[in-house]
Each structure stands twice: as structure tokens, then as C-alpha cells.
Amino acid sequence: MSSQSSDLHVAALFRYPVKSLHREDLDSAYLTPRGFAGDRQFMAVTDQQGKPLKFLTQRKKARMAGIHVHVEDQHVTLSAPGMPDFGFDGTTGGEERHAVIWDQTCSVSDQGDGVAQWLSDYIGEPVRLVQLHRGATRIVGELGLTDETTLADRYPVLVTYEADLSALNAALEQDGAEQVPMTRFRPNIVIGGGDGTPWLLDTVTQLRVGDAFLRLVKHCARCATTAVDQERGVRASLEQPLGTLRRIHPSPDGKEALFGANAIPLGPFPRRVQRGQNVEITARGELFPFVSGVAPL
């Protein structure tokens, strides 16, 4: 094992119970075939009469980042500035509907008028809240992959590396731009340690995290969500950090800014992942040739 990988560890864990809303900071999480248990279980969708339900994210509504989610024993509580808390039963399966995420149509369950009205009042347009319909599955559906995923944009797990953020922030400072925290990239697993050389994940295809294994599939192309202040729910910049990131770590065609790696959990399941656990590189190689895509929100 190289010195670069000998002291890698889990520096942070995040979960996003509702797609594109505020994160949960975790000490531990259970890894399932679809990613962390409870991750992106729900999502907000546009509710326009006569049009299909379509996923809604911070790309269009930055204030979504200001909605905090607390889940306890399947009871979900939403809170946001200037709004009364709203709670609902996350196990309730409502009316079956169909919602679109990029090029996929999913079978989902509507979570009712109450939470829909609460979200609509805060976000500022009519939305519904849905989750995958009971018994329904969704696959990655890219690069020929049939692995299951949640309501993430595509892949079940996003892995990032602290040294990459250090390299980006150094470059942002040189460009006269504000530095950014790791939360802008909405990862599930943040790796720390190593020798500080950035872009380690570019040539890693499998990781062992505690007793769990992850197959790293492709680079993660970043979007405008990286410009959203995740604490205030406002867009902090029109150009950064994507402009600098595209300069220092671009896709081969130079059009995309790459940060982190999309990953698929490997069995058996479930496996508990904890902060501080050792991370080991168990396979190296090139990730799949880059294809245009976006980060899981």
C-alpha cells in the first residue's frame, strides 16, 4: 500500500433525506445497494397543470438549501426560516404518480396536500413532495449500469477528497474569488488524509471503507448548485467556483468542471460506515471515459 493511501480515513458523512434540501451531518450511516439508508428518499417536483411532474433542485431554486430535514423513526420534520415546522409520516404511501428525473420516468407516491402546500409557500411555486412508490425501483441507467439508485440525479453515492478542495480553494484565492466549503459539493462520503496530493480519485476504481466496498464509476461533473450557499439558501456567485474548477480540473473536452467520483456500493449489505474509519484503495485504474452528466442533488 502506498504512503498516499495508508492513512486515508472518513472525514465526514452526509445524507440528504429530501433531494436538494439541506444536508444531515452524520456520525455513521448504513450502506445499502441504493446508497445510504434514507438518502434522497423524497424529492420536490414541479406541479404545473397539464404537465408531467418534474424534479426540482437548487439549480433553479437556491432557497431549497435553507429547508432543514429531521428524520426520527420515519417521522419527517421540515423547518425553514419564517415558517412553522411541518411534520409528516414518511412511511405513508399516497397516490401513485409518475415523475421525471432527467431522461427517466419514475413511479412515485405523492405525500399529500399538507406538505405540498408548506413547500410551495416557502419555495415560491406550486410543488408536490414524492418518494419512490412502494415496490418501485430505479436504476442508474447510464454506461449500461443496471444497479439500483434512489432519487439522486443518477448515482447512489458521491465520494469527495479533502485535498481536492484544498487545491480548488488555493486556486480560487489566486483568482481573487471566495473560498468554498465541501458542503457546496453535496457529497455522501468525504475522505481525508493521504499526502495531500489532489485528484487522487481520478485513478481509483474501488475503495474499502471500514467493512464496506465502493466501486468508483465516473468523474462527477459539477453544476450551478456549487454556487449556492448551503447555509443561507442563496446563490453566492454567478461564475464561481465552477470557472476556476473548470480551469484546474476539466473534463477531457474542457466543457465540464470535475470534482469527486460517482460510486456504486458493493455487497453484502447492509454495512455500517462511520466517521474516522480507515479507507483503503483496493483497486486502481481509469474511471469510465467521461460522459456528460451532473452531480447528485
C-alpha positions in Angstrom: 0.0 0.0 0.0 1.4 3.4 -0.9 2.0 6.1 1.7 -0.6 8.2 0.0 -3.4 5.8 0.9 -2.1 4.3 4.2 -3.7 7.0 6.4 -6.9 7.8 4.4 -10.0 8.0 6.6 -13.6 9.0 6.6 -13.6 12.7 7.4 -17.3 13.4 7.1 -20.6 11.7 6.2 -23.7 13.4 4.8 -27.2 12.4 3.9 -29.9 14.3 2.1 -33.4 12.8 3.1 -35.1 15.2 0.6 -33.3 15.7 -2.7 -31.8 19.2 -2.9 -32.8 20.3 0.6 -30.3 20.8 3.5 -28.0 18.0 4.5 -27.8 15.9 7.6 -24.3 15.6 9.1 -23.9 12.0 10.3 -21.5 10.2 12.6 -22.5 6.9 10.9 -24.7 5.5 8.2 -25.8 2.2 6.8 -24.8 1.5 3.2 -27.4 -0.3 1.1 -27.5 -1.2 -2.6 -29.1 2.2 -3.2 -26.6 4.2 -1.1 -27.0 5.4 2.4 -30.3 4.3 4.0 -32.7 7.2 3.9 -30.7 9.3 1.4 -32.7 11.2 -1.2 -35.8 9.2 -0.2 -38.0 12.2 -1.1 -37.9 14.9 -3.7 -39.8 18.0 -4.6 -41.4 18.1 -8.1 -43.0 20.9 -10.1 -46.8 20.9 -10.1 -47.9 22.5 -13.3 -51.4 21.6 -14.6 -51.3 19.5 -17.8 -47.5 18.9 -17.5 -45.6 15.9 -16.1 -44.2 16.1 -12.6 -40.6 17.1 -12.9 -37.8 17.1 -10.3 -36.9 20.5 -8.8 -33.5 21.4 -7.4 -31.3 24.2 -6.2 -30.2 24.8 -9.8 -33.5 26.7 -10.2 -34.5 27.4 -6.6 -31.5 28.2 -4.4 -33.7 28.7 -1.3 -34.3 25.0 -1.2 -31.0 24.7 0.6 -32.5 26.6 3.6 -35.0 23.9 4.3 -33.8 21.6 7.1 -35.0 18.0 7.4 -35.1 15.9 10.5 -36.0 12.2 10.4 -36.7 10.2 13.5 -38.4 6.8 13.4 -39.7 7.5 9.9 -41.3 10.8 11.1 -40.1 13.6 8.9 -40.0 17.2 10.1 -39.3 20.2 7.8 -38.1 23.6 9.1 -37.2 26.8 7.3 -36.7 30.5 8.2 -40.0 32.2 8.8 -42.0 29.0 8.5 -43.7 26.9 11.2 -42.2 23.4 11.4 -44.2 20.8 9.4 -44.1 17.1 10.2 -45.4 14.1 8.3 -45.3 10.3 8.4 -42.6 9.2 5.9 -43.9 5.7 5.7 -47.3 6.7 4.2 -47.7 5.7 0.6 -50.0 8.1 -1.2 -51.4 8.3 -4.7 -49.2 6.7 -7.3 -47.9 9.2 -9.9 -45.1 9.5 -12.3 -42.2 11.9 -12.1 -39.3 12.7 -14.5 -35.7 12.9 -13.4 -33.6 13.9 -16.5 -34.3 11.1 -19.1 -36.0 8.7 -16.7 -39.7 8.4 -15.6 -40.2 7.0 -12.1 -43.2 5.6 -10.3 -43.6 7.7 -7.2 -46.1 8.2 -4.3 -47.5 11.7 -3.6 -47.0 12.7 0.1 -50.2 14.7 0.4 -51.6 18.3 0.2 -50.3 19.5 3.6 -46.5 19.1 2.9 -47.1 20.2 -0.7 -48.6 23.5 0.4 -45.9 24.1 3.0 -43.1 23.6 0.4 -45.0 25.7 -2.2 -45.3 28.6 0.3 -41.6 28.6 1.0 -40.2 27.8 -2.4 -42.5 30.2 -4.2 -44.1 28.0 -6.8 -46.5 25.0 -6.8 -44.7 21.8 -5.9 -45.5 18.3 -4.6 -43.4 16.0 -2.4 -43.0 12.4 -3.6 -41.0 9.3 -2.8 -40.4 6.2 -4.9 -43.6 4.2 -5.0 -43.7 1.1 -2.8 -42.0 -1.8 -4.7 -40.8 0.5 -7.4 -37.1 0.5 -8.4 -34.9 2.9 -10.3 -31.7 2.0 -12.0 -28.6 4.1 -12.8 -29.3 3.7 -16.5 -26.1 5.1 -17.7 -23.0 3.4 -19.1 -25.0 0.2 -19.3 -25.3 0.1 -15.5 -28.4 -1.6 -14.0 -27.5 -1.0 -10.3 -30.3 0.5 -8.2 -30.3 4.1 -7.1 -32.5 6.5 -5.2 -34.0 9.8 -6.3 -30.5 11.2 -6.8 -29.7 12.7 -10.2 -28.1 9.4 -11.2 -25.7 7.6 -8.9 -26.3 6.3 -5.3 -23.1 7.6 -3.7 -20.8 10.6 -4.2 -17.2 10.5 -2.8 -15.0 13.5 -2.5 -11.5 14.1 -1.2 -10.3 16.9 1.1 -7.1 17.5 -0.8 -9.1 18.3 -3.9 -11.0 21.1 -2.0 -7.6 22.5 -0.7 -6.4 22.6 -4.3 -9.5 24.3 -5.5 -9.5 26.9 -2.7 -5.9 27.7 -3.3 -6.8 28.3 -7.0 -9.8 30.4 -6.1 -7.7 32.6 -3.9 -5.3 33.1 -6.8 -8.2 34.1 -8.9 -9.4 36.6 -6.4 -12.5 34.6 -5.6 -14.1 33.5 -2.3 -13.1 30.0 -1.0 -15.9 27.4 -0.6 -16.6 24.6 1.9 -17.0 21.0 1.0 -20.8 21.2 1.6 -21.1 23.1 -1.7 -20.5 19.7 -3.5 -23.1 17.7 -1.6 -21.1 14.5 -1.1 -22.0 11.5 0.9 -18.5 10.4 1.9 -15.6 12.8 2.4 -12.2 11.3 2.5 -9.3 12.9 4.4 -5.6 12.1 5.0 -3.1 10.9 2.4 -0.2 13.0 1.4 -2.3 16.0 0.3 -1.8 15.3 -3.4 -5.1 16.3 -5.1 -7.2 14.3 -7.6 -6.4 11.0 -6.0 -9.8 9.6 -7.0 -9.0 10.1 -10.7 -7.2 6.7 -10.8 -9.1 4.8 -8.2 -11.8 2.3 -9.1 -12.5 0.6 -5.8 -12.4 1.7 -2.1 -12.8 -0.2 1.1 -14.5 2.0 3.8 -14.4 0.1 7.1 -16.1 -3.2 6.0 -17.9 -1.6 3.1 -16.7 -1.6 -0.6 -17.5 1.0 -3.2 -16.9 0.8 -6.9 -16.0 4.2 -8.3 -17.5 4.6 -11.8 -17.1 8.0 -13.3 -16.0 11.6 -12.6 -18.7 13.9 -11.3 -19.4 16.9 -13.4 -20.5 19.8 -11.3 -23.3 22.3 -11.8 -24.6 25.7 -10.6 -25.5 24.2 -7.2 -21.9 24.7 -6.2 -22.5 28.4 -6.2 -25.4 28.1 -3.7 -24.6 29.0 -0.1 -25.9 25.9 1.6 -26.4 27.7 5.0 -28.3 30.7 3.7 -30.0 29.2 0.6 -28.9 32.0 -1.7 -26.7 32.0 -4.8 -23.3 33.4 -3.7 -21.8 33.8 -7.2 -22.6 33.6 -10.9 -19.3 32.3 -12.0 -17.5 30.6 -9.1 -16.3 28.1 -8.1 -17.1 26.5 -11.5 -14.9 28.8 -13.5 -11.8 28.1 -11.5 -12.6 24.4 -11.1 -13.1 24.0 -14.9 -9.6 25.5 -15.3 -7.8 23.3 -12.9 -9.7 20.0 -13.3 -11.7 19.9 -16.5 -13.3 17.1 -18.4 -11.3 16.0 -21.5 -13.3 18.2 -23.8 -12.8 21.2 -21.4 -16.5 21.9 -21.1 -17.2 20.5 -17.6 -15.7 21.0 -14.2 -15.0 17.8 -12.4 -15.0 17.2 -8.6 -15.4 13.9 -6.8 -16.4 10.5 -8.1 -19.7 8.8 -8.5 -19.8 5.4 -6.8 -21.9 2.2 -6.5 -22.0 0.2 -3.3 -20.8 -3.4 -3.4 -22.4 -6.1 -1.2 -23.1 -7.8 1.1 -25.5 -5.4 2.7 -26.0 -3.5 4.9 -22.7 -2.2 6.0 -22.1 0.5 8.6 -19.9 3.4 7.6 -18.5 5.7 10.4 -16.5 8.9 10.6 -12.9 8.1 11.4 -12.9 4.7 9.7 -9.9 3.8 7.6 -10.2 4.0 3.9 -8.2 1.7 1.7 -7.7 1.8 -2.1 -8.4 -1.8 -3.2 -8.3 -1.3 -7.0 -6.7 1.3 -9.3 -7.4 2.2 -12.9 -9.1 4.7 -15.1 -12.7 5.6 -14.4 -15.2 5.2 -17.3 -14.5 7.6 -20.1 -16.2 10.8 -19.2 -19.7 11.3 -20.4 -21.6 14.5 -19.8 -23.6 14.3 -16.6 -24.4 16.1 -13.3 -23.9 15.7 -9.6 -26.4 14.0 -7.3 -28.5 16.6 -5.6 
